[in-house]
Amino acid sequence: MSNYAIETVGLNFSFGNQTIVKDLSLQVPKGSIYGFLGPNGAGKTTTIKILLNLLKSPADQVFIFGKEINSNRIATLKRIGALVEQPAIYGHLSGKENLVNRCILLSIKKSKADEMLALVGLTEAANKKASKYSLGMKQRLGIALALVSDPELLLLDEPTNGLDPNGIIEIRNLMIELATKHHKTILVSSHLLAEIERTATHVGIINKGQLLFQGTIDELHLLSKPMMEIEVDQIENASRFLVSKGYEIVASTDKKITVPFSSTEESGKLNTLLIQNGFTVSSLFKQRKDLENLFLDITKNN
């Protein structure tokens, strides 16, 4: 039995002579929030459409919960909910009416509409015309529509696109709740890297159709060399002194010196060395690159 909700095996896809996805091998663990990152045109939306069988993939390259999608299309798609690009909402209908229509289409009890509105925080706006919803409310309604069939897997393509900070936080909290309390697996594509860092358990980075990194957030951070920021007086003299003692100065400002971090023990020795030689050390701080800088480092070499 597969441990992955999504697995692609050397997935390739082209439009004419243009290769969009090349040898892509995704592994999305069950119960994870998987951040699917890449620049515009990297192949994220195309990949999601392939996972939904909206674009035909070669045989034996796409597996959902261990089942090959082309030979198990109907049964597989019943296990997936999706929000791709803009939510398909009828503006002249209320939020609740949109959901009731979806329930009727899927032969689901109509009371499910109220349940979904409560889940995404739209109960008070249930009877408001969807055309009057804010962008964030429309996105939440789109997610509710994707969830109405109670899918195990949720595919979200840029769900926070165009949202204000409050809207982004609402979607973030909703995704975390869906994964932790409702045991959904979520693949979310985004260009908001800091937001993915706060939300995702796993991440895949794609550029020019190729997967450049895949793993947990912690595994991604291991790729970056940690640094030590030292707040010290007499910056220029302190920098020259450290260089004379064999330390590498990575960066220097009017208040801080940055050197590579090797160990806590070595940091203590460095602190003592500076103090013993007449410098006043205000703070030492271990720093790692955030996801945005790691992303830039990884993609610039592709």
N, C-alpha and C positions, 0 to 999 in steps of 0.2 A: 504493500500500500504506500502510495507516494506521500511524502511529508510536505509536498509543495502544492499550493493552490494553483500556481501558474508555473509552467516549465516550458521554455522554448529550447529547441535543440538545433543549433546552427541555422537559425531562421534567416532566410534570404527573401527579399522582395524588391521588385523593380517596376518602375513605370517606363515602358519602352526601353530605351538604352540607359536610363538613369537608375542607378542602384540607390534605393532609399534605406533599406535595412540589410546589413551584411553580417552573416555568421553570428547572429544574436542568440546568446544562450542565457535567458533570464531564469532565475530560481527565486520565486516568491514564497517564503514559508507560510504555512497556514497560521492565521491569527496575527500576522504582522501588519504594520502600516509601512508600505514599501514606497519610498520616495523615488520617483522616476524623473531624473534630472537631465537637462540638456539644453543647449542654445536653441533658438528658433530654427526650425528646419532640420533638427538633429534626427528626426524620425520617431518622436514620441507619439504623436497623434496617429501616425500610420500604424505603429505597433499596437496601440490600443484598438484600432479598428480591425486589425488582424485577429486580436484576441477575442473580439466580438463576432468574428466571422463575417464582418461587413466587407472585408477584403479577403480574397481567397488565398490561403497559404498553401505551400507544397505539403504533401502528405508526410506524416510522422515528424513534424517540426513544432507543433503547438499542442500542449497537453494542459487540460484544466482538471484539477483534482485527479490527475493520473489518467484521464481519458483523452484520447486523440480527438481533436475538435471536429475534423471533417467527417469522421465516421460516427460521431455521437453528437451531432449539432444540436438537435432540439432538446435532448436531455441535458446537455451541457449548458446551453443558454438559459435554461430555467434556473440555474444556480448562480446566475450573474445579474447584477444590477449595474447600470452605467449612466454617467452624465458626461457626454462628449461634446465639447465646444459649448453651444448655448442650450439651455434646457428647453425641451419641447412643451411649451405652455400655451394654453388658449387664454389670451388676454381678456376676452369678454366674459370669461367664467371666473368664479371665485376660486380661491385656493382649494377649498373643500370640493367644489364641483370638478375641478381638474382631477383630484384624487379619486373621487367617486367614479368618474368616467374610466379611469385606469382600472379600478376594481372591477367594474362591469366587464371591461375588455378581457381581463384575466380570470374572470369567474371567481372573484374573491369577494367575501362578504363586505358590504359597504361600510360597516363599522370600522374597518381597517383604516379608512380615511382619517377619522378622528384620532386614532392611535398614532398614525404617522405625523399628523399635524402637531401633536403633543411632543413627539420625539424630537422634531426639528425646531420646536419653539414657535410655532405659528398658530397656536390655538386661538389667540385673540384676534388674529387677522384672517380667520377661517372663511368668513363671509365677505371679505373685501375682494373686489375685482383684482385679478392677477396683474392687469395692466397698471394698477396703482401701486404695486409692490416696489420697494426699493430693489436695487441690484442684488444686495445681500439676501433679501427675502426670496427673490426669484431663484437664487442659487440653492437656498435651503428647500424651497418647494421642489426644485429639480432633483435634489437628493432624496426627498420624501417619495417622489414618483419612482425613483430607482429602487427604493427600499420596500415598496408596497407589497411586492411578492415574497418578501423575507428571504432575499438571496444570501448565500454564504460568502460571495465575493462581490466587492464593489469596485468599479473602475471609474475614477474621477479624473477628467482631463482639465487641468487648470481651474479647479473649482473656486479659487479666490481671485480670479482675474477681474480687475477693475473694482475690487471691494475697498472700502475704507478700513482703517485699522480695527474698528469695532466689528465689522463684518468678517474680517480675516480671523479675529479671535473666536467669533461664534463658530465658524466652519472648523477651525482647529479643535475646539472643545468637542464639537459634534463628532469629528472623526475619532478622537481619543475615546469618547464614550462608546461609539459603535464597536471599536476594537476590544475594549476592556470589559464592557458590561454586556454587550450583545454578541461578542465572539465573531465579529466579521473580519474577514481579510480585506484589506484596502490597498489598492495600487493607485497612487495619486501622482500625476505629473504636475510639475510646477517649475516656474523660474524664480520663485521666492525662496531662495536657498535658506535664509535664516529661519523662515517659517517651517520648512521641512526639517531643519535641525531640531526644532522644538517639538515636532510632531512624530516623525518617523522612527521606527525601530531599525529599519534596513533602508539601504539606498542603492540605486543603480545609476551610473552616469553614462550617458550615451552622447556621442558626437559623430556626425557624418555617418549615421547608421550603425556605428560600431560601439559595443559595450566596452568602456574603458575601466570601469571599476564596479564591483558588486560586493556587498557585505553589510555588516552592521555599522551603525554610526561610530561606535568605538573603534572598529577595525579601520574605518576611514581615517579617523584622527591619528591612528598609529603611523599613517603614511607621512605625517608632518613631523618635522624635527622640533621638539619643544624648545622654547627659548627662556632665558632668565632676564627679566627686566630689573635693573638695579637703580634705585633712586639714591643719588649720592651727590655730595657737594664737590666743588672743584672738578667739574666734568672733564675738562681737557687734560688736567693733570692725572686724574684717575684713569682716563682712557690710556694715556701714555704708559702709566704704571702697569696696568693690566697687560698691555701688549708686551712690555718688557719681561713680564712673568710668563709669557707664552699663551695668554688668552686671546681668542679671536673676538674682535669687536664687530658685531653684525650691523648694529645701528647705534646712533648717538644723537640725543637731542640736548636742549639746554638744561634738562633735569634728569634724564635717564640714559643709561647705557644698556644695550642689549647684547648678551653673549649666549652661545649655545648652552642649553641645560644638559648636564650629564648625569647628575645624581643629587639627592638631598644632602648627602655627606659632602660632596664637592662644593655645593652651594654654601654650606656652613663654613668650609675652609676659606672660600673666597671672601665671605663676609668678615671673618676674623682677620684675614690678610689686609683688607682695606682699612679696618679700624686700627690695627696695630701700626699701620703706616700713616696715621694721621687724618684719614678721611672719615667723614660722618655719613653713615649709611642709614637712610630713612626707611627704606623698605626693599625687600627682594620678592619678586613675583614671578612664578612659573606661568608661562603663557603658551597656549597652543593656537594654531591658526583656526579661524572659524571656517564653517563649511563653504562659505563664499570664496575665500581665498584658496582653499583646497581645490574647489571646483575649477577655479581659474588656472591653477597649476596643472591640473590633470588634463584639461581640454586644450590648453595652449600648445601642448606637445603633440597633439593629434593633427 
